[in-house]
């Protein structure tokens, strides 16, 4: 199989943060039309939406979505050493954040979430993150936030290609290629990658060695290998500048050995569990945006398949057919509306489900309104009503404001606020797993209140921004699986309150040919279960795997053809269960990167990149009892041909 993948990659081989000018700072409509996936901001005034800078994105091309976001935004993750990682925005569960590719929420319909360690940043051009509820825009599952994976329309006239080879500690390898072919109107873009990691790192065990009686002895992680590969193919045809067709197909194949905790790794070193999943995701559409009256017609297909230890009888498959259409009308110069509908038919094929479940239909109707008053105040309203077979979905409205409180030649101050209702339809496992599934579950419901400000400054040599946000989130009917003795069962168990403060700042300096970007992100997230059907000693205590304090800071310095980066990640202590034990200690990670851009000639360029991760060789855990690697390196070479 590995040789076959190498052959495919070889065959297909035959993105600094920049300051905006004053005018763009005053423009509260950020359309990002160049990105195929995600008109994120126009109809969401007051919502907090962040996009990863191109420099940060470039330094993390060898990694996955968890590595990118944990280094650049104040978002915690629960992770092991590479096989499994789940996102937790503002103290919510992994099921409460949608991961979006075009009009597809790629989260598993059976589990409810995505393994973000399986999402390679190499395949994409941009990543945007919305903090806080966005179900009125994205539908079910966006209680905590939403992540958008973006692709650019390049409209290449001719041929260009990129090839990347990366090798690192513990047998880590990545091979990738991007092929762009077009004539200015039609383009084909092929992105393919292969990733492998033996993952046989050494770590300090928290156990006691039986023979020596030593605590904190050195052990080696066993049976935790990873092998993933995939291809994303685009076909785009442009009729006019803002009138075009797109067709994208993303095939992904993931395999890993389930990492065992320290105890099993030491006492039963031969234990080996395999987990395999593959996915086919197709998104296509016609987009007409060249007049005041715009519309889109889109469609998609998703096939998800998973198995454990190659037991083919235990089938876990789902298929989705998706159709979406909307119209958008800029009926006056400072106001517009959008109305649309999205429908899907889902067919699950899972060995443990009730046999009378053949398919489920879902349809959402939505409407959005945007209005700008006196060039200072922007207001938006979003309405969404979903319908699901044999299930009641709540109405989900949201409203937001953005006010330019102060505007001068070099700086601008914005005040913004947002109120949003959200929901999550229980997963198929929650409702139909036999035994334990409960078809009478209520949807999880959330209310999010947001108040923020941003100060942007721009001069020829110094530019930057300071952002501060206060939030309060109420999540009711939170679903948990309870131990019923004979079997576990799903029930709406608890109400959770999450409140906090986020501070983000990013600055760019130009001094004597040297360009430096400095950034700092901090989050205070106080998340507690305030009501629970279960008797819980953790009532009104910080929720599990939600650090009260977390921050990261980074610097990217560019001089001529050299880039030097540092990033530091701090994660506060975390409870891991409802008892006041098994508490993860706070930890601090320091990483460094150095790259050189070699311009061979006008058509050939090579980028050499080196990363040194966990430079302090910190011994830490992100998931209770599971080892994480110490100091490690990664070297990559990227060849660009235009």
Helices and strands as residue ranges (DSSP letters): H 2-13, H 22-26, E 48-51, H 54-59, H 65-72, E 76-79, E 85-88, G 89-91, G 94-96, E 97-101, E 104-105, G 116-118, G 121-123, E 126-131, H 135-138, E 145-150, E 157-168, G 169-171, E 172-183, E 186-197, E 202-204, E 218-220, E 226-240, E 243-257, H 262-267, E 274-288, E 293-308, E 316-332, E 335-350, E 360-373, E 377-388, E 396-407, E 411-424, H 428-432, E 444-458, E 462-483, E 488-511, E 514-532, E 549-559, E 562-571, E 587-599, E 604-613, E 632-641
